Amino acid sequence: MAFIVLAATLSAVGHLPVAGLALILGIDRFMSEARALTNLVGNGVATIVVAKWVKELDHKKTGRCAE
C-alpha cells in the first residue's frame, strides 16, 4: 500500500521518472525482509523481558530451548 502511495506522489511531483520506481521497488523488497527479521527478533526479546519482569520466566525451559 505504501509503495502505491509513493508511486502516485512521485509521479505527481515529477521529480523521479517512472523507471526509477523499479529500483525503489527492488530495494523496498529487500528492506521489507530486513524489517520482518527485525520484528521477529524484537518480539522474541520483548517476550523474554516481560516474562522476566513479571517473574514468570522458567530458566530450566529457557536453557533447554537454547541448547
C-alpha positions as CSV (number, residue, x, y, z in Angstrom):
1,M,0.0,0.0,0.0
2,A,2.8,2.4,0.9
3,F,4.6,1.8,-2.4
4,I,1.4,2.7,-4.3
5,V,1.1,6.0,-2.5
6,L,4.8,6.7,-3.0
7,A,4.5,6.0,-6.7
8,A,1.5,8.2,-7.1
9,T,3.2,11.0,-5.1
10,L,6.4,10.8,-7.1
11,S,4.6,10.7,-10.4
12,A,2.5,13.7,-9.5
13,V,5.5,15.7,-8.4
14,G,7.5,14.7,-11.5
15,H,11.0,14.7,-10.0
16,L,11.5,10.9,-10.5
17,P,11.0,9.1,-13.7
18,V,8.7,6.1,-13.6
19,A,11.6,3.8,-14.5
20,G,13.2,4.8,-11.2
21,L,10.3,3.2,-9.3
22,A,11.5,-0.3,-10.3
23,L,14.8,0.4,-8.5
24,I,12.9,1.6,-5.4
25,L,10.6,-1.5,-5.6
26,G,13.7,-3.8,-5.6
27,I,15.2,-2.0,-2.6
28,D,11.9,-1.9,-0.8
29,R,11.5,-5.7,-1.1
30,F,14.9,-6.3,0.5
31,M,14.2,-3.7,3.2
32,S,10.8,-5.5,3.9
33,E,12.6,-8.7,4.6
34,A,15.0,-6.9,6.9
35,R,12.1,-5.3,8.7
36,A,10.4,-8.7,9.2
37,L,13.6,-10.1,10.7
38,T,14.0,-7.1,13.0
39,N,10.4,-7.5,14.1
40,L,10.9,-11.2,14.8
41,V,14.0,-10.6,17.0
42,G,12.3,-7.7,18.8
43,N,9.2,-9.7,19.6
44,G,11.3,-12.5,21.0
45,V,13.4,-10.2,23.2
46,A,10.3,-8.4,24.4
47,T,8.7,-11.6,25.3
48,I,11.7,-12.7,27.4
49,V,12.0,-9.3,29.1
50,V,8.3,-9.2,30.1
51,A,8.4,-12.7,31.3
52,K,11.4,-11.9,33.5
53,W,9.8,-8.7,34.7
54,V,6.7,-10.4,36.0
55,K,8.8,-13.3,37.4
56,E,7.3,-16.0,35.1
57,L,10.5,-16.9,33.2
58,D,11.3,-20.6,33.6
59,H,15.1,-20.7,33.4
60,K,15.1,-24.5,33.0
61,K,12.9,-24.4,29.9
62,T,14.8,-21.4,28.6
63,G,18.1,-23.4,29.0
64,R,16.6,-26.4,27.2
65,C,15.4,-24.3,24.3
66,A,18.8,-22.7,23.9
67,E,20.6,-26.0,23.6
